[in-house]
Amino acid sequence: YQNCVYTYRILPNEDKKLSVQASEGVPIRFFSMLPELVEAYYSPNMGLVTHLQYPVQREEEVDEEPGQTTSLHLNESNNLPPQLPPRNFAANDVKESDLKSSEQACKSLSDTCLMRLQHMDLSTIPEEHQMAIQEYFRTSICLDAEQIQNGYTNLPGLKKLTIAICKNLNSEISRILPALEVFHRALDQQLSPGIGQFPNQISADSGQSVSFRLEQLTKLLYSIEDKAKSSLFESGGYEGGHRKSLIPFVTFEVKQESLGIPTKMFLKVDVESGKLFFKKSKDGPEDKYFVHNKILQLVKSQKMYAKLVIVVETEKEKILRKEFVFDDTKKREGFCQLLQQMKNKHSEKPEPDMITVFVGTWNMGNAGPLHNINSWFQCKGQGKTRDDTADHIPHDFYVIGTQEDPLGEREWADTVKGALRNITNISFKQVAINTLWNIRIVVLAKPEHENRISHIFSDSVKTGIANTLGNKGAVGVSFMFNGTSFGFVNSHLTSGSEKKLRRNQNYTNILRFLNLGDKKLNPFDITHRFTHLFWLGDLNYRVEFPSTEAEYIVTKIKQQQYQELLSKDQLIMERNDGKVFLHFDEEEITFAPTYRFERDTREKYAYTKAKATGTKYNLPSWCDRILRKSYPLVHVVCQAYGCTNDIMTSDHSPVFASFEVGVASQFVSKQDPNSAPQGGIQIMNCVATLLTKSKTKFFIEYHSSCLEKTVKTSEGENTEHSDGSIKVWFGNQVELTPIISDPEYLLDQHILICVKSTDCDESYGEGCVALRAAQFCYTEFQITLTHHGEKTGTLTGGIQLHTSEGKPTEKLYDFIKVEKDDTVTSKGKGGDPNKFSTTQAHDISNPSYMGMSFQRGNVIDKGWSYSMPPKNVPTAGQGSKESKKGGYDGGTRSPTGKSLIPMGEGEKVSEMFDNPLYGSMGKSYGRGKDQDLQQKDHLTPPDPIFTTSKPAEGDPDRPPLPTPRNRSFTCSETKPQHPTPVTSHISMQKKPVVPSRSEGGVALNRPPLPSKSRPGVPEPQNPKPRDYRDSSELTSKNRPPGRPGQPQPHKDS
């Protein structure tokens, strides 16, 4: 409809009643018969994008009698739900039926290729070559298929055939090429018989040089090999491709303490059979093991980086905690990833709730790649890399961005697919490919996910000279994976150390004009349209040192001392100032700069370039980057971020990142909508502070795929402030009606909020609220409003959720936790499972690499915060020093809790806190330490002054009490605070107050502001906030507003 494809499913419920299910908000109506349903949807305004207009005959219906066909399809529709792709293929599942089906598939492939040969002109081909090709398709192709099924990819039959054909190559090159072309065409399923891919350019004449024809021949041979493998893999269907991706056994040597004496143990992981073996010697008996469903949890220690607790259930239903120490952190991570893969593989859930995504970016420097680029896709090299034990774990998606890419789309896609097939034995499906000049993005997915992917869009934006040349710019791809939206942007920004502002402008243009995702979300730019957005590419931001310091920079790189260089990294500095990539996240950089190398070596940086205008300096810099932005309270963990060492054809090194992300299924409610109680989402007490002098009136628009339609509020009341900002009070409570009230569905949803002008329907700021924040009780939120990537104000309010009965199932990513305080949890040993779950409430959180975000530059402003009580902890205060509702600043790492302690894997504590870059948002080291002190203060419980009890009347500009500020270096009151001495904070830090679903708790009371900050200025940002519609500068006195009608506390005198 209007050049877009909209998919609606017709599904039966338990009573065999039919209804249309759609994520876009179709009211559910039930019908007994399919013709009734079809007839009803011919009427307009039934919720589809347009009413049904006319029937389209299926191809298979043409030759049959209409009556019989209709009744057959009716019966199928009534009785059979749509088939879902299979998820699990254990090694012992390969039964006789599977073998028979693979034999049939091979026979089918053999017949197909022989049939294609019959349609081709073989007159130019010697008879012995014809016989050899026919013989290969009759017999050898099946032998090659068997080899592949057993995990061998060398294809002896194919090799034998090519050797036979290529005999006497030098003297008979003209005679050989037609045969190879015919064979190539026979394997090429996308071309109709008789159409050659290499028309006369190769075989026509020997006028071209022999070297040129040999180069063409080599490419043709590689292409034949790839196509043959691809055809053989696909001949077995999805099962064939998936089943052969067997993950071999992996054994880990660990230490286990027994009576204070460490003893050596071996843990053997068998992912395919779902077993974990405990062995006393490497070759010892394998009689002691636990099956996947008896392995309850993995708990990482934060005190000892290599320690892991494995929680298992014995045959007598007793809970055991087994502690092991690995050789190093990387081995522990590899073990955790293998066990997570085992749990996922053997999960009984029909749909995944967690997938892994590989993201790679490489400026190829207009040079073709080496034939082996495996290390890139295996995350091998420098930085945060995967352990060797995780080599055979395939990602669900591979997203590859290239710049200055000299290859054609098809050639590059075949190269990447071939590399992935060599590593994983899986033939990945191409989801999308998009190219702008030499900027390209390719998205590949496991074959089993093909039916889960929909709504695929791609777009590009030129930012070259006058924004009309595509040598610089961006390409993007977006799609839905079940109920989760993904966006990927690959950009190549303006080069040159001095062109930082031009790069910032490139970013803004891409943000505004790249058209991806749901078109109904047109008030929102791409940073708000996706559950998960990944931005990768050669962003070209440089290290800002004088050119005379080039040798000093190289020395620092050789010593692997990157902190000082990163403190001058333009991208980090611009992000800290809120000028680009607002609220994006980047993993800590622990690898050397990826530009500019001498080609064919990684030992030497070529930082000078002779030009007609003089010598140009390209100082070693981290030009190639991968950033991400996800909705609040969704699960995201970065498992790898680094660069390769062994791919040297370009002056850039390829950069890789690996992410574990939470996804939501296409939800089909088990309850009858007519009998299930109606759910509700209440949003109240909304107050917006907008950085504008506009005299217009404002209203709020609420968008979400869980709502039947967009909801608008009435006009708000404006109050102008002397600092030039406007405070808008939206007094009325808004009731939003979700299409499904089941908590399993609703807790994964988000509400997008847009503050608009009543005059021209123009957006003055957008934000997002997670419904998961209100899982247990009424929750107050504060979000930063942005427009075109720039902060335009804040919005505070409260949200309450009413769902139907039902308990959300545990997510697969909750399998791995992080233990915060070893001494407390060690008391929890024993056999009582209830005791285990309650004692862990304060001590364990979801993993997400143990608070790595404390080191990165964006942790201070996440763009949102919630007043959420800790999970499994009653909202009433515990002791006189704690408030009844603690305010916590959530993080996007995991919806089920995050570590608070700012330590990265494999890092020393002292190094973390002394790091001038990652502890700071400011430009100077001194300011970084002030802010680091406040980061630690996140761990303190809220002060008793900020309880939920009603305070007395007071300052009308006072922020709402239970809601924390969204910047860690601001105070909620700039006058003298409640007279609690600072020493009390230090003692209180020893109490573990652990927020659920957050990266770090924000206590509502703060230490005094750094001496640089002026009294009365709550947000000491470097640039003053400005009205993005007005060139005049405003002073930054904007404070978050108070709740309407709420009494305020007295100020301290």
Disulfide bonds with the S-S distance in Angstrom:
none
